[in-house]
Amino acid sequence: MTEHHEIKPGQSVELLKELHILTRDGKLNQDSRRKLKQVYHLYQFIEPLLKEVQVEHPEVTLVDHGAGKSYLGFILYDLFFKDRPGSGHIYGIETRDELVKKSQELAQRLSFPGMSFLNLSVAESTNSDLLPETIDVVTALHACNTATDDAIAFALKKKAKFMVLVPCCQAEVATVLRKNKAKSLKNPLAEIWRHPIHTREFGSQITNVLRCLQLEAHGYQVTVTELVGWEHSMKNELIIAQYKNLPRRKPTERLAAVLAELGLEEMQERFFTV
Ligand SMILES: C[S@@+](CC[C@H](N)C(=O)[O-])C[C@H]1O[C@@H](n2cnc3c(N)ncnc32)[C@H](O)[C@@H]1O
């Protein structure tokens, strides 16, 4: 039996088969049902942002960092852009060449001209001539380690109106917390990250806090929610940022104060504010 009631109207069954979300005979298995549910859940957040961009100009540019197999990009394109010629372009950025090639072939096979896939790291893409000077929407879905931070730096440089981030574990902050632990122990709050497992978990959590402050320090309004429907994933924090040119002074000071309090001053460059 096909289970098309779980598939959004307008979604190409052929695409879902190509992405191996549906089997050749149109079935969803446990894993692919979860993947589809996740991407649809995110789509609910992203679709209104695309529409909001289109109020300003008809052609939306979206960059998806750490695209992997580009489930998100393809499903977005299929649902939003495919039947509206000239409505936008999606760029997938991915370091694994074989995934980039597969996505390029699939976009060609499906006749999705508004999709490009670039074999670049997020950091490299920031200065690549292959991408436009400005980008409307930046997404990064479980982009590994500091790739989310690079995606934020990319979006800031490209003056993105929106960012949709679901961070993965970030090890860099935990490493610095660990390195400076002895010095920090006079602060009773250092108990929060004294034990190694706490160092890792707190490092990961405070990273997202610092990211949010960084975004606010650049004039963005930030919303953080749990990505429900993502219950099988440990990493389910969804950060949505919208550029509103908000006052920057307070979050900038706050970010510097948090870095100082935690012995993370050397991370100032990572969480740059100007
Ligand atoms: C966990 S997967 C997530 C894939 C996809 N976003 C998803 O949610 O299905 C992370 C992907 O990011 C890619 N990646 C990791 N670091 C990267 C970097 N610095 N620049 C570009 N891609 C990167 C990996 O090769 C991998 O395909």
The ligand as a Gaussian input file, in Angstrom:
#p B3LYP/6-31G(d) Opt

LIG

0 1
 C       25.082000      15.394000       9.489000
 S       25.171000      15.770000       7.808000
 C       23.671000      16.670000       7.551000
 C       23.232000      16.663000       6.129000
 C       21.949000      17.413000       5.836000
 N       22.047000      18.810000       6.172000
 C       20.787000      16.764000       6.577000
 O       20.383000      17.281000       7.612000
 O       20.306000      15.726000       6.103000
 C       26.414000      17.048000       7.742000
 C       26.957000      17.303000       6.342000
 O       27.787000      18.470000       6.382000
 C       28.941000      18.244000       5.601000
 N       29.960000      19.146000       6.135000
 C       30.621000      19.037000       7.313000
 N       31.438000      20.077000       7.510000
 C       31.298000      20.873000       6.436000
 C       31.882000      22.107000       6.043000
 N       32.757000      22.736000       6.828000
 N       31.512000      22.646000       4.875000
 C       30.585000      22.032000       4.082000
 N       30.005000      20.859000       4.396000
 C       30.361000      20.285000       5.548000
 C       29.232000      16.768000       5.761000
 O       29.989000      16.259000       4.687000
 C       27.823000      16.174000       5.808000
 O       27.363000      15.821000       4.535000

